[in-house]
Amino acid sequence: MPETPESLLARLEALGILATTHRHPPLHTVAESQALRGNLPGLHVKNLFLRAKSPQPFLLVVAEENTPLSINALARQLGTGRLSMANEAELYEKLGVRPGSVTPLALVNAPPGSVRTVIDHRLLTGPGPVNIHPLTNEATTALAPADLRRFLESLGHPIEPIDLAAPLA
């Protein structure tokens, strides 16, 4: 059974991670988020859960929301071979969330190291906070970049920082 948003937030608290959560209507796109967020400070993200042939079958890409992404260019840069969007069943099986709720925090539902995790370095080193869904698209949780990294690493998920703002070949 996947974690619930409440149990996830309790885990963060148990680790001493300050998390501020804002409830809102369900959001499905970056545009919807931008329209409803008001003056919510910090960095906002978009997430892609992708299927690859190798070296690992699934890949979570976490980028700053305004970063243009090309799946083909990502595949070349990451050396994965062809990439495609994972389907809804794969998303739920691997991360325990539904479309619209993809988040790096969903790695709480994945066995350690089972999903290759690539995060824009600006989200790990920037001033923060980083705003992400807490397993549901009906809320946004703000975390310090260092706390996001610490939480994911506590789950056994190595993070690959990447410069997604650099032009991809």
Backbone as a chain_set.jsonl record, in Angstrom:
{"seq": "MPETPESLLARLEALGILATTHRHPPLHTVAESQALRGNLPGLHVKNLFLRAKSPQPFLLVVAEENTPLSINALARQLGTGRLSMANEAELYEKLGVRPGSVTPLALVNAPPGSVRTVIDHRLLTGPGPVNIHPLTNEATTALAPADLRRFLESLGHPIEPIDLAAPLA", "coords": {"N": [[0.847, -1.18, 0.0], [0.669, 2.171, -0.926], [2.321, 5.043, 0.531], [0.559, 7.603, 2.326], [-0.328, 11.079, 1.839], [-0.382, 12.24, 4.402], [1.093, 10.42, 6.015], [3.53, 10.633, 4.753], [4.213, 13.337, 5.265], [4.462, 13.123, 8.013], [6.71, 11.481, 8.161], [8.66, 13.239, 7.144], [8.62, 15.158, 9.178], [9.489, 13.571, 11.335], [12.124, 13.262, 10.623], [13.06, 15.711, 11.17], [12.667, 17.627, 9.27], [11.64, 20.633, 8.043], [8.58, 21.348, 6.709], [6.321, 23.079, 4.782], [3.008, 23.041, 4.021], [0.576, 23.681, 1.576], [-2.8, 23.594, 0.879], [-4.914, 23.063, -1.982], [-7.09, 23.339, -4.913], [-7.202, 20.449, -7.131], [-4.336, 20.199, -9.223], [-3.195, 19.893, -12.519], [-1.438, 20.683, -14.45], [1.483, 22.688, -15.241], [0.699, 25.242, -15.99], [-1.833, 25.504, -14.729], [-0.982, 25.45, -12.081], [0.593, 27.783, -11.973], [-1.382, 29.69, -12.333], [-2.909, 29.496, -10.01], [-1.253, 29.745, -7.768], [-0.596, 32.205, -6.646], [1.346, 34.269, -4.615], [3.204, 32.376, -3.799], [6.29, 31.688, -2.583], [9.556, 30.738, -3.92], [11.081, 27.958, -5.723], [9.47, 26.233, -8.346], [8.313, 23.109, -9.634], [8.423, 20.749, -12.402], [7.671, 17.434, -13.295], [8.791, 14.452, -14.821], [7.963, 11.163, -15.486], [9.547, 8.581, -16.781], [9.969, 5.894, -19.148], [12.61, 3.757, -19.867], [14.918, 1.886, -21.904], [17.408, 1.088, -21.073], [20.017, 2.181, -18.799], [18.499, 1.508, -16.633], [15.105, 0.672, -16.092], [13.207, 2.724, -15.417], [12.831, 6.262, -15.036], [12.984, 9.216, -13.236], [12.568, 12.531, -13.799], [13.232, 15.663, -12.583], [12.548, 18.961, -12.868], [13.009, 22.553, -12.961], [10.08, 24.467, -13.288], [9.889, 26.087, -15.631], [11.736, 25.159, -17.398], [12.674, 24.205, -20.594], [12.15, 21.017, -21.957], [13.354, 18.285, -23.784], [12.554, 15.104, -24.617], [13.991, 13.393, -26.286], [16.517, 14.683, -26.381], [17.174, 14.53, -23.68], [17.434, 11.745, -23.426], [19.725, 11.295, -24.99], [21.614, 12.828, -23.546], [21.612, 11.524, -21.069], [22.265, 8.974, -21.729], [20.47, 6.847, -22.104], [19.254, 5.546, -24.207], [16.298, 5.131, -26.177], [13.577, 6.994, -24.826], [10.359, 7.093, -23.269], [7.134, 8.269, -22.186], [6.114, 6.934, -19.113], [3.38, 4.718, -18.497], [0.097, 5.08, -16.918], [-0.422, 2.863, -15.225], [2.177, 1.872, -14.757], [3.291, 4.078, -13.475], [1.76, 4.171, -11.1], [2.358, 1.645, -10.05], [5.159, 1.793, -9.63], [5.658, 4.283, -8.283], [3.416, 4.835, -6.762], [1.557, 6.871, -7.179], [-0.839, 8.912, -8.939], [-1.363, 10.188, -12.33], [-0.503, 13.621, -12.659], [0.194, 13.937, -10.066], [2.85, 13.372, -9.811], [5.971, 13.386, -8.246], [9.122, 14.018, -6.652], [8.989, 13.169, -4.045], [7.469, 10.885, -4.117], [9.168, 8.808, -4.338], [9.34, 7.631, -1.939], [7.705, 5.467, -2.038], [9.009, 3.658, -3.621], [11.276, 0.942, -4.065], [14.632, 1.175, -2.781], [16.883, 2.668, -5.043], [15.513, 1.786, -7.307], [14.443, 3.45, -9.193], [15.83, 5.589, -11.435], [16.967, 8.73, -10.619], [16.927, 11.968, -11.611], [17.747, 15.238, -11.072], [17.34, 18.671, -11.577], [20.081, 20.692, -10.954], [19.712, 23.225, -9.884], [17.512, 22.998, -8.255], [18.48, 21.665, -6.129], [20.482, 23.159, -5.037], [19.793, 25.778, -5.011], [18.341, 28.839, -3.638], [15.871, 28.184, -2.632], [12.554, 28.064, -1.168], [11.839, 24.684, -2.383], [9.066, 23.805, -4.187], [6.804, 21.219, -4.144], [4.589, 18.457, -4.912], [2.993, 16.665, -2.273], [2.564, 13.782, -2.728], [0.044, 14.086, -3.697], [-1.945, 15.963, -5.978], [-3.388, 17.913, -4.852], [-2.217, 19.522, -3.063], [0.646, 21.479, -2.123], [3.94, 21.249, -1.12], [6.495, 22.926, 0.559], [9.953, 22.719, 0.689], [13.289, 23.01, 1.98], [16.06, 23.06, -0.284], [18.31, 21.441, 0.514], [17.085, 19.785, 2.375], [15.271, 18.358, 0.806], [17.033, 16.827, -0.735], [18.333, 15.417, 1.354], [16.184, 13.919, 2.378], [15.468, 12.24, 0.176], [17.849, 10.827, -0.165], [17.886, 9.521, 2.299], [16.049, 7.601, 1.848], [17.368, 5.855, 0.279], [17.748, 6.459, -2.354], [19.836, 7.384, -4.78], [20.755, 10.551, -6.064], [20.993, 12.184, -9.159], [22.4, 15.051, -9.923], [21.79, 17.481, -12.432], [22.457, 19.753, -15.086], [19.942, 21.229, -16.305], [19.347, 23.577, -17.484], [21.265, 24.154, -19.28], [21.94, 24.15, -22.781], [20.673, 21.351, -24.483], [22.019, 18.8, -26.465]], "CA": [[0.0, 0.0, 0.0], [1.507, 3.373, -0.971], [2.247, 6.047, 1.597], [-0.431, 8.666, 2.163], [0.29, 12.39, 2.065], [-0.242, 12.468, 5.837], [2.213, 9.635, 6.546], [4.736, 11.232, 4.18], [4.528, 14.543, 6.034], [4.92, 12.656, 9.326], [8.103, 11.03, 7.964], [9.491, 14.433, 7.05], [8.693, 15.733, 10.521], [10.317, 12.685, 12.159], [13.518, 13.517, 10.253], [13.396, 17.091, 11.506], [12.597, 18.43, 8.046], [10.562, 21.613, 8.053], [7.781, 21.3, 5.479], [5.123, 23.903, 4.823], [2.095, 22.494, 3.017], [-0.573, 24.506, 1.201], [-3.865, 22.835, 0.202], [-5.511, 23.795, -3.094], [-7.796, 22.437, -5.826], [-6.276, 19.612, -7.899], [-3.592, 20.823, -10.314], [-2.738, 18.876, -13.463], [-0.431, 21.227, -15.359], [2.256, 23.827, -14.756], [-0.119, 26.447, -16.204], [-2.819, 25.568, -13.643], [-0.244, 25.803, -10.866], [0.971, 29.193, -12.051], [-2.578, 30.511, -12.215], [-3.499, 29.415, -8.671], [-0.313, 29.8, -6.643], [-0.46, 33.519, -6.03], [2.713, 34.7, -4.314], [3.929, 31.302, -3.13], [7.697, 31.9, -2.937], [10.44, 29.606, -4.138], [11.163, 27.291, -7.015], [8.367, 25.315, -8.63], [8.874, 22.039, -10.463], [7.651, 19.837, -13.236], [8.242, 16.098, -13.155], [8.516, 13.487, -15.885], [8.267, 9.779, -15.146], [9.825, 8.037, -18.11], [10.378, 4.501, -19.32], [13.813, 3.63, -20.688], [15.319, 0.499, -22.161], [18.581, 0.81, -20.257], [20.473, 1.065, -17.976], [17.452, 1.205, -15.669], [13.874, 0.838, -16.865], [12.399, 3.911, -15.122], [13.6, 7.469, -14.793], [12.234, 10.375, -12.766], [13.269, 13.776, -14.097], [12.643, 16.77, -11.841], [13.084, 20.188, -13.449], [12.342, 23.807, -12.649], [8.884, 24.443, -14.13], [10.019, 26.801, -16.912], [12.825, 24.575, -18.174], [12.229, 23.43, -21.756], [12.697, 19.66, -21.95], [13.171, 17.418, -24.941], [12.787, 13.72, -24.195], [15.071, 12.845, -27.118], [17.784, 15.259, -25.929], [17.451, 13.918, -22.374], [17.904, 10.374, -23.667], [21.123, 11.378, -25.433], [22.449, 13.347, -22.457], [21.676, 10.56, -19.97], [22.725, 7.689, -22.242], [19.462, 5.83, -21.816], [18.548, 5.023, -25.36], [14.962, 5.717, -26.364], [12.734, 7.244, -23.657], [8.955, 7.416, -23.503], [6.402, 8.489, -20.939], [5.576, 5.728, -18.481], [1.913, 4.783, -18.484], [-0.521, 5.279, -15.61], [-0.236, 1.661, -14.406], [3.589, 1.84, -14.345], [3.458, 5.166, -12.522], [1.195, 3.767, -9.815], [3.109, 0.487, -9.557], [6.511, 2.176, -9.199], [5.711, 5.434, -7.38], [2.232, 4.904, -5.911], [0.789, 8.093, -7.405], [-1.593, 9.01, -10.192], [-0.928, 11.317, -13.167], [-0.757, 14.931, -12.059], [0.743, 13.952, -8.713], [4.236, 12.919, -9.843], [6.785, 14.178, -7.343], [10.245, 13.237, -6.135], [8.618, 12.584, -2.755], [6.863, 9.573, -4.367], [10.206, 7.778, -4.206], [9.069, 6.96, -0.668], [6.988, 4.23, -2.377], [9.824, 2.846, -4.527], [12.446, 0.32, -3.429], [15.854, 1.953, -2.987], [17.618, 2.508, -6.281], [14.715, 1.189, -8.38], [14.102, 4.494, -10.159], [16.927, 6.532, -11.648], [16.427, 10.036, -10.268], [17.714, 13.067, -12.153], [17.157, 16.487, -10.597], [18.023, 19.9, -11.967], [20.938, 21.102, -9.84], [19.182, 24.455, -9.277], [16.547, 22.617, -7.232], [19.226, 21.084, -5.012], [21.463, 24.101, -4.511], [19.264, 27.138, -5.055], [17.948, 29.414, -2.351], [14.661, 27.524, -2.152], [12.246, 26.647, -1.04], [11.397, 23.929, -3.551], [7.644, 23.496, -4.02], [6.487, 19.943, -4.784], [3.392, 17.798, -4.404], [3.212, 15.63, -1.265], [1.862, 12.578, -3.201], [-1.272, 14.45, -4.213], [-1.936, 17.248, -6.677], [-4.281, 18.806, -4.114], [-1.406, 20.239, -2.088], [2.028, 21.789, -2.478], [4.787, 21.29, 0.069], [7.745, 23.658, 0.377], [11.091, 22.161, 1.427], [14.608, 23.547, 1.648], [16.735, 22.149, -1.215], [19.138, 20.457, 1.225], [16.189, 18.82, 3.018], [14.769, 17.473, -0.245], [18.121, 15.888, -1.024], [18.534, 14.559, 2.535], [15.072, 12.971, 2.468], [15.583, 11.232, -0.882], [18.994, 9.967, 0.143], [17.514, 8.681, 3.442], [15.245, 6.504, 1.295], [18.253, 4.998, -0.509], [17.679, 6.842, -3.764], [20.865, 8.338, -5.183], [20.276, 11.627, -6.933], [21.929, 12.666, -10.177], [22.169, 16.454, -10.29], [22.047, 17.728, -13.843], [22.206, 21.125, -15.49], [18.89, 21.191, -17.323], [19.252, 24.889, -18.131], [22.236, 24.168, -20.366], [21.366, 23.627, -24.018], [20.868, 19.927, -24.697], [22.351, 18.488, -27.87]], "C": [[0.896, 1.247, 0.0], [1.313, 4.253, 0.263], [1.101, 7.011, 1.289], [0.283, 10.006, 2.316], [0.539, 12.66, 3.56], [0.942, 11.698, 6.42], [3.543, 10.145, 5.991], [5.156, 12.454, 4.985], [5.008, 14.183, 7.435], [6.362, 12.157, 9.247], [9.057, 12.213, 7.909], [9.699, 15.049, 8.437], [9.596, 14.9, 11.429], [11.807, 12.863, 11.856], [13.961, 14.94, 10.592], [13.392, 18.012, 10.31], [11.38, 19.34, 8.12], [9.869, 21.593, 6.702], [6.539, 22.152, 5.688], [4.228, 23.46, 3.677], [0.894, 23.411, 2.838], [-1.556, 23.622, 0.455], [-4.476, 23.713, -0.892], [-6.312, 22.82, -3.949], [-6.778, 21.596, -6.61], [-5.646, 20.384, -9.06], [-3.054, 19.723, -11.214], [-1.622, 19.36, -14.377], [0.334, 22.356, -14.68], [1.422, 25.1, -14.893], [-1.174, 26.598, -15.107], [-2.144, 25.993, -12.343], [0.103, 27.284, -10.85], [-0.239, 30.1, -11.837], [-3.112, 30.563, -10.782], [-2.546, 29.709, -7.526], [-0.212, 31.148, -5.957], [1.001, 33.853, -5.832], [3.509, 33.633, -3.577], [5.397, 31.371, -3.536], [8.437, 30.599, -3.225], [10.404, 29.089, -5.555], [10.012, 26.306, -7.152], [8.855, 24.322, -9.677], [7.859, 21.451, -11.428], [8.409, 18.518, -13.191], [7.846, 15.235, -14.336], [8.887, 12.106, -15.372], [8.33, 9.028, -16.468], [10.226, 6.569, -18.048], [11.576, 4.499, -20.256], [14.077, 2.156, -20.937], [16.5, 0.126, -21.275], [19.16, 2.132, -19.772], [19.448, 0.662, -16.921], [16.117, 1.508, -16.337], [13.069, 2.11, -16.592], [13.277, 5.061, -14.667], [12.641, 8.569, -14.334], [13.094, 11.603, -13.008], [12.508, 14.901, -13.402], [13.33, 18.045, -12.309], [12.354, 21.403, -12.898], [11.243, 23.974, -13.695], [9.026, 25.107, -15.492], [11.122, 26.248, -17.798], [12.268, 23.823, -19.374], [12.917, 22.058, -21.725], [12.358, 18.946, -23.248], [13.501, 16.001, -24.489], [13.922, 13.103, -25.003], [16.431, 13.377, -26.675], [18.16, 14.705, -24.557], [18.017, 12.513, -22.539], [19.365, 10.378, -24.098], [22.035, 11.802, -24.283], [22.639, 12.309, -21.346], [22.123, 9.167, -20.415], [21.75, 6.548, -22.022], [18.962, 5.078, -23.032], [17.172, 5.67, -25.384], [14.203, 5.84, -25.039], [11.307, 7.492, -24.107], [8.29, 7.635, -22.153], [5.93, 7.142, -20.411], [4.049, 5.851, -18.469], [1.387, 4.866, -17.049], [-0.309, 4.077, -14.684], [1.207, 1.571, -13.896], [3.864, 2.907, -13.287], [2.947, 4.75, -11.142], [1.971, 2.596, -9.215], [4.458, 0.894, -8.971], [6.532, 3.275, -8.143], [4.477, 5.595, -6.492], [1.438, 6.183, -6.037], [0.102, 8.027, -8.76], [-1.046, 10.158, -11.038], [-1.364, 12.645, -12.553], [-0.169, 15.063, -10.669], [2.192, 13.479, -8.655], [5.087, 13.911, -9.061], [7.998, 13.368, -6.93], [9.93, 12.602, -4.787], [7.969, 11.21, -2.916], [7.905, 8.458, -4.334], [10.103, 7.065, -2.866], [8.382, 5.607, -0.903], [7.805, 3.273, -3.239], [10.976, 2.193, -3.765], [13.702, 1.135, -3.734], [16.541, 1.614, -4.308], [16.818, 1.97, -7.452], [14.321, 2.173, -9.478], [15.304, 5.425, -10.252], [16.351, 7.934, -11.483], [17.385, 11.14, -10.678], [17.011, 14.361, -11.772], [18.011, 17.66, -11.046], [18.799, 20.425, -10.762], [20.437, 22.366, -9.157], [18.19, 24.15, -8.16], [17.229, 22.044, -6.0], [20.161, 22.074, -4.342], [20.955, 25.528, -4.445], [18.822, 27.613, -3.684], [16.685, 28.775, -1.769], [13.619, 28.532, -1.737], [11.888, 26.012, -2.394], [9.966, 23.502, -3.263], [7.288, 22.265, -4.838], [5.212, 19.364, -4.177], [3.776, 16.751, -3.355], [2.358, 14.387, -1.558], [0.465, 12.851, -3.711], [-1.163, 15.797, -4.916], [-2.926, 18.236, -6.057], [-3.539, 19.563, -3.019], [-0.025, 20.48, -2.677], [2.801, 21.923, -1.177], [6.101, 21.976, -0.283], [8.811, 23.066, 1.291], [12.347, 22.935, 1.052], [15.283, 22.566, 0.697], [17.564, 21.073, -0.521], [18.271, 19.398, 1.896], [15.576, 17.862, 2.004], [15.817, 16.401, -0.542], [18.304, 14.903, 0.129], [17.425, 13.516, 2.645], [15.208, 11.869, 1.425], [16.751, 10.288, -0.612], [18.707, 9.063, 1.335], [16.682, 7.476, 3.001], [16.101, 5.526, 0.486], [18.207, 5.279, -1.992], [18.794, 7.832, -4.083], [20.284, 9.34, -6.174], [21.383, 11.991, -7.9], [21.601, 14.126, -10.467], [22.548, 16.646, -11.754], [21.747, 19.199, -14.134], [21.194, 21.102, -16.636], [18.697, 22.546, -17.997], [20.229, 25.005, -19.285], [21.581, 23.633, -21.621], [21.697, 22.141, -24.188], [21.104, 19.679, -26.191], [21.254, 17.706, -28.537]], "O": [[1.787, 1.363, 0.841], [0.283, 4.205, 0.934], [0.728, 7.203, 0.131], [1.383, 10.061, 2.866], [1.559, 13.245, 3.926], [1.707, 12.239, 7.218], [4.564, 10.096, 6.677], [6.325, 12.592, 5.345], [5.87, 14.867, 7.987], [7.148, 12.386, 10.167], [10.117, 12.205, 8.535], [10.815, 15.41, 8.81], [10.379, 15.451, 12.203], [12.651, 12.643, 12.725], [15.102, 15.322, 10.33], [14.037, 19.06, 10.326], [10.244, 18.88, 8.242], [10.505, 21.799, 5.669], [5.799, 21.966, 6.654], [4.626, 23.495, 2.513], [0.279, 23.858, 3.807], [-1.176, 22.963, -0.513], [-4.551, 24.934, -0.758], [-6.232, 21.609, -3.745], [-5.619, 21.991, -6.738], [-6.324, 21.118, -9.78], [-2.516, 18.729, -10.727], [-0.936, 18.554, -15.006], [-0.111, 22.908, -13.674], [1.44, 25.948, -14.001], [-1.389, 27.703, -14.608], [-2.686, 26.807, -11.595], [-0.071, 27.959, -9.835], [-0.12, 31.161, -11.225], [-3.704, 31.565, -10.381], [-3.001, 29.908, -6.399], [0.213, 31.227, -4.805], [1.805, 33.738, -6.757], [4.406, 33.964, -2.801], [5.726, 31.14, -4.7], [8.007, 29.515, -2.831], [9.799, 29.676, -6.451], [9.633, 25.633, -6.194], [9.705, 24.65, -10.505], [6.646, 21.621, -11.299], [9.634, 18.494, -13.066], [6.705, 15.279, -14.796], [9.996, 11.898, -14.88], [7.331, 8.86, -17.168], [10.744, 6.079, -17.045], [11.565, 5.15, -21.3], [13.524, 1.289, -20.26], [16.592, -1.0, -20.786], [18.791, 3.164, -20.333], [19.536, -0.435, -16.371], [16.002, 2.491, -17.07], [12.311, 2.54, -17.461], [14.306, 4.877, -14.016], [11.616, 8.818, -14.969], [14.206, 11.708, -12.491], [11.305, 15.072, -13.601], [14.544, 18.194, -12.166], [11.222, 21.298, -12.427], [11.452, 23.656, -14.866], [8.332, 24.715, -16.43], [11.412, 26.82, -18.849], [11.474, 22.899, -19.205], [14.122, 21.965, -21.492], [11.23, 19.001, -23.737], [14.611, 15.737, -24.028], [14.735, 12.362, -24.451], [17.396, 12.616, -26.599], [19.334, 14.44, -24.297], [18.976, 12.143, -21.862], [20.156, 9.56, -23.627], [23.094, 11.212, -24.071], [23.713, 12.23, -20.75], [22.337, 8.285, -19.583], [22.158, 5.412, -21.78], [18.298, 4.052, -22.883], [16.925, 6.65, -24.68], [14.189, 4.909, -24.233], [11.069, 8.032, -25.187], [8.815, 7.238, -21.113], [5.413, 6.314, -21.161], [3.505, 6.955, -18.435], [2.148, 4.736, -16.09], [-0.046, 4.251, -13.494], [1.433, 1.233, -12.734], [4.585, 2.662, -12.321], [3.627, 4.954, -10.136], [2.212, 2.561, -8.009], [4.852, 0.389, -7.92], [7.331, 3.217, -7.208], [4.489, 6.406, -5.566], [0.717, 6.556, -5.111], [0.427, 7.194, -9.605], [-0.335, 11.018, -10.517], [-2.457, 12.762, -12.0], [-0.044, 16.17, -10.146], [2.712, 13.213, -7.572], [4.935, 15.125, -9.201], [7.918, 12.141, -6.863], [10.542, 11.598, -4.422], [7.918, 10.442, -1.956], [7.547, 7.28, -4.304], [10.711, 6.011, -2.675], [8.469, 4.71, -0.064], [7.333, 2.181, -3.556], [11.587, 2.831, -2.907], [13.825, 1.714, -4.813], [16.75, 0.448, -4.644], [17.395, 1.716, -8.509], [13.913, 1.767, -10.566], [15.74, 5.984, -9.246], [15.365, 8.286, -12.13], [18.502, 11.239, -10.168], [15.841, 14.567, -12.096], [19.235, 17.648, -10.916], [18.238, 20.583, -9.678], [20.703, 22.569, -7.973], [18.037, 24.938, -7.227], [16.613, 21.95, -4.938], [20.589, 21.859, -3.208], [21.619, 26.398, -3.88], [18.917, 26.884, -2.697], [16.459, 28.821, -0.56], [13.796, 29.734, -1.938], [11.67, 26.699, -3.392], [9.684, 22.908, -2.222], [7.442, 22.251, -6.06], [4.81, 19.734, -3.073], [4.763, 16.035, -3.521], [1.532, 13.989, -0.737], [-0.232, 11.922, -4.12], [-0.39, 16.663, -4.507], [-3.259, 19.258, -6.656], [-4.16, 20.174, -2.149], [0.413, 19.787, -3.595], [2.376, 22.617, -0.254], [6.737, 21.654, -1.286], [8.61, 22.928, 2.498], [12.458, 23.453, -0.059], [15.106, 21.357, 0.845], [17.526, 19.911, -0.926], [18.671, 18.236, 1.98], [15.382, 16.684, 2.304], [15.505, 15.211, -0.59], [18.418, 13.697, -0.091], [17.692, 12.359, 2.969], [15.079, 10.689, 1.752], [16.636, 9.079, -0.816], [19.226, 7.948, 1.392], [16.621, 6.462, 3.697], [15.61, 4.482, 0.056], [18.586, 4.432, -2.802], [18.711, 8.999, -3.699], [19.438, 9.008, -7.004], [22.552, 12.096, -7.526], [20.636, 14.415, -11.175], [23.505, 16.048, -12.246], [20.885, 19.806, -13.497], [21.569, 20.968, -17.801], [17.961, 22.649, -18.978], [20.057, 25.845, -20.168], [20.74, 22.738, -21.535], [22.85, 21.729, -24.053], [20.459, 20.281, -27.049], [21.369, 17.362, -29.713]]}, "num_chains": 1, "name": "protein.A"}
